[in-house]
Amino acid sequence: MSRSSQYYEPLGESADNLALMRRLDELHLEHPLYGSRQMARHLRREGVVAGRHRVRRLMRLMGMEAVYRKPRTSAANPEHRVYPYLLRDLVIDRPDQVWCADITYIPVSRGFFYLVAVMDWASRHVLSWRLSNTMDSAFCVEALDAARHCGTPQIFNTDQGAQFTSIAFTDRVRACGALCSMDGRGRYLDNIFIERLWRSLKYEAVYLHELTDGRDVERVIGSWFSFYGELRPHSSLGGRTPGDVYRGALGEAA
């Protein structure tokens, strides 16, 4: 290893790229079917000059991909087993029956963070969340451990991202007695409730604030999750809040 590599610090994204990433995030929420080509075309109509390869690189950095059914052309890595989707035709009507988790991108003025949340499917209650500046599995495992203080699911559903297929994460899920379930490749509708959560979070909180650093992100997101769980009524829950439904149903079961 060369001496210079010991002192090298990778450069962050430019201000232009960060602004472009913010717009890509907004477009992905509105048009999840867009791949890098269609994103570049849409940006061009808005007067933004960005080539397809630049857009593709930034989308990969953000953990973003177009939503469509992809053929499985290669075997899964034996160290990253992909589990079947277990929720098809399943009636989910009680807390702790199914939990789900997902990761999204959070822009700040000089960079970005990744946010993972663990949600109870039936009540829409967010059980835990964690921020990270890297896309490793550690912060996902931390969120899972924090959620375990609330209860134990029968099924834990995620997408096929490397963080959730990692041995560290799946072993932790199975150790608590839950079954692992994973969406089909590119099938965001398989985890639709947490996708709706991200849309609400970004339009009701993230995009309304000028977030500058991790402390700003934690403050704004923490405040919104408290509002979402304890004060924001859901029509699908009969006008009740996710927190009331989650705790109330558990109390009735006890």
C-alpha positions in Angstrom: 0.0 0.0 0.0 1.4 3.4 -1.0 2.1 6.0 1.7 -0.1 8.6 0.1 -3.1 6.4 0.3 -2.8 6.4 4.1 -3.5 10.2 4.1 -6.0 10.4 1.3 -9.5 11.6 2.1 -12.1 11.1 -0.6 -13.7 14.3 -1.9 -17.4 14.9 -1.3 -19.9 15.6 -4.0 -19.9 19.1 -5.5 -22.7 21.6 -4.7 -24.0 21.0 -8.3 -24.2 17.2 -7.7 -25.8 17.6 -4.3 -28.5 19.9 -5.8 -29.0 17.4 -8.6 -29.3 14.5 -6.1 -32.0 16.4 -4.3 -34.0 16.8 -7.5 -33.5 13.2 -8.4 -34.9 12.2 -5.0 -38.0 14.3 -5.6 -38.5 12.9 -9.1 -38.1 9.3 -7.8 -40.9 9.9 -5.3 -43.1 11.2 -8.1 -42.0 8.8 -10.9 -40.6 5.6 -9.4 -40.6 3.9 -12.8 -37.9 6.4 -14.1 -34.5 4.9 -14.8 -31.3 6.9 -15.5 -32.3 7.5 -19.2 -35.7 8.8 -18.4 -34.4 10.9 -15.4 -31.9 12.5 -17.7 -34.6 13.3 -20.3 -36.9 14.7 -17.6 -34.1 16.9 -16.3 -33.3 18.1 -19.8 -36.9 19.3 -20.2 -36.4 21.3 -17.0 -33.3 22.9 -18.4 -30.9 20.9 -16.4 -27.9 19.5 -18.3 -26.9 16.1 -16.9 -25.8 13.2 -18.9 -27.2 9.7 -18.4 -23.9 8.3 -16.9 -23.8 11.1 -14.3 -27.4 10.5 -13.4 -26.8 6.8 -13.2 -23.8 7.2 -10.8 -25.7 9.5 -8.5 -28.8 7.2 -8.5 -26.5 4.3 -7.5 -24.9 6.4 -4.8 -28.4 7.2 -3.4 -29.5 3.6 -3.4 -32.1 4.4 -6.0 -33.3 2.2 -8.9 -36.2 2.2 -11.3 -39.2 0.1 -10.2 -40.0 -2.7 -12.7 -39.9 -6.5 -12.6 -36.4 -7.8 -13.5 -35.4 -11.3 -14.6 -33.2 -13.2 -12.3 -30.2 -14.0 -14.5 -27.7 -15.1 -11.8 -27.7 -17.2 -8.7 -27.6 -15.4 -5.4 -24.4 -15.1 -3.4 -24.4 -18.0 -0.9 -23.4 -15.5 1.8 -26.4 -13.2 0.9 -29.3 -15.5 0.7 -32.5 -14.1 -0.7 -35.6 -15.2 1.1 -39.1 -15.6 -0.5 -41.8 -13.0 -0.2 -44.3 -14.3 2.4 -46.9 -11.5 2.4 -48.8 -12.4 -0.8 -52.5 -13.0 0.0 -51.7 -12.8 3.7 -54.3 -10.9 5.9 -52.3 -8.6 8.1 -54.6 -7.4 10.9 -52.7 -7.2 14.1 -49.5 -5.5 15.5 -46.3 -7.5 15.6 -47.6 -9.8 12.9 -45.4 -8.2 10.2 -42.7 -5.7 10.5 -41.0 -4.0 7.6 -37.8 -1.9 7.1 -36.4 0.2 4.3 -33.6 2.8 3.6 -34.0 6.2 2.1 -31.8 9.1 1.2 -31.9 12.4 3.2 -30.3 15.5 1.6 -28.5 18.1 3.6 -26.8 21.3 2.4 -23.3 19.9 2.2 -23.9 16.2 1.8 -26.5 13.5 2.6 -27.4 10.8 5.0 -29.2 7.4 4.8 -32.2 6.8 7.0 -33.5 3.3 7.9 -36.8 2.8 9.7 -38.5 -0.2 11.2 -42.3 -0.1 10.9 -45.2 -2.3 12.2 -47.2 -3.1 9.1 -50.7 -3.3 10.6 -50.6 -0.1 12.6 -48.1 1.9 10.5 -46.2 2.7 13.7 -42.5 3.5 13.3 -40.8 1.4 16.0 -37.3 2.7 15.5 -35.0 4.6 13.1 -31.3 5.2 12.6 -29.1 7.6 10.5 -25.8 6.8 8.8 -23.5 8.4 6.3 -22.6 5.0 4.8 -24.7 2.2 3.3 -23.4 -0.6 5.5 -25.5 -3.0 7.5 -24.5 -1.8 11.0 -27.1 1.0 11.3 -29.8 -1.4 10.1 -28.9 -3.9 12.7 -29.0 -1.1 15.3 -32.5 -0.1 14.2 -33.7 -3.7 14.5 -32.2 -4.1 18.0 -33.9 -0.9 19.1 -37.3 -2.1 17.6 -37.0 -5.3 19.6 -37.7 -3.3 22.8 -41.3 -2.8 21.5 -42.0 -6.5 20.7 -41.2 -9.4 18.3 -42.6 -9.8 14.8 -43.7 -13.1 13.3 -42.5 -12.0 9.8 -39.9 -9.3 9.0 -40.2 -8.0 5.4 -37.5 -6.0 3.6 -36.3 -5.5 0.0 -33.3 -7.3 -1.4 -30.7 -4.6 -0.5 -27.3 -5.8 0.6 -27.9 -4.4 4.1 -30.9 -6.6 4.6 -29.6 -9.8 2.9 -26.4 -9.6 5.0 -25.8 -12.4 7.4 -25.5 -9.9 10.3 -29.1 -8.7 9.7 -30.9 -12.0 8.7 -29.3 -13.9 11.6 -30.5 -11.2 14.0 -34.1 -11.5 12.5 -34.1 -15.3 12.8 -32.6 -15.2 16.3 -35.7 -13.4 17.6 -37.9 -16.1 16.1 -39.2 -14.2 13.1 -39.4 -15.4 9.4 -37.5 -13.4 6.8 -39.5 -12.1 3.9 -38.1 -10.1 0.9 -39.7 -8.2 -1.9 -39.3 -9.2 -5.5 -36.5 -7.3 -7.3 -37.8 -3.8 -8.3 -41.2 -4.5 -6.6 -41.6 -1.4 -4.4 -45.4 -2.2 -4.1 -44.5 -5.2 -2.0 -43.4 -2.8 0.8 -45.9 0.0 -0.1 -46.6 1.3 3.4 -43.0 2.2 4.2 -42.7 3.8 0.7 -45.7 6.0 1.6 -44.0 6.8 4.9 -40.9 8.1 3.0 -43.1 10.3 0.7 -44.9 11.8 3.7 -41.7 12.4 5.6 -40.0 14.2 2.8 -42.9 16.4 1.7 -44.1 17.2 5.3 -40.7 17.7 6.9 -37.4 17.2 5.0 -38.2 19.4 2.0 -39.6 22.1 4.2 -36.4 22.7 6.1 -32.9 23.8 5.2 -31.0 20.8 6.8 -27.3 21.5 7.3 -25.9 18.6 9.3 -26.7 15.4 11.2 -28.1 17.3 14.2 -30.6 19.1 12.1 -31.6 15.9 10.4 -32.1 14.1 13.8 -34.1 17.0 15.2 -36.4 17.4 12.2 -36.9 13.7 11.6 -37.3 12.8 15.3 -40.0 15.5 15.7 -41.9 14.4 12.6 -41.8 10.7 13.6 -43.3 11.7 17.0 -46.0 13.7 15.2 -46.7 10.9 12.8 -47.0 8.2 15.4 -48.8 10.1 18.2 -50.7 13.0 16.6 -51.4 12.4 13.0 -54.7 10.6 12.4 -54.9 8.0 9.6 -58.1 7.5 7.6 -57.1 3.9 7.0 -56.9 3.4 10.8 -60.4 4.8 11.5 -59.0 8.3 12.4 -56.7 6.8 15.0 -52.9 7.4 15.2 -50.4 4.6 14.5 -49.2 4.7 18.1 -52.7 4.3 19.5 -53.4 1.4 17.3 -50.2 -0.4 18.0 -50.4 0.0 21.8 -54.1 -0.4 22.0 -54.3 -3.6 20.1 -51.4 -5.0 22.1 -53.2 -4.0 25.3 -56.4 -5.8 24.2 -54.4 -8.9 23.3 -52.8 -8.9 26.8 
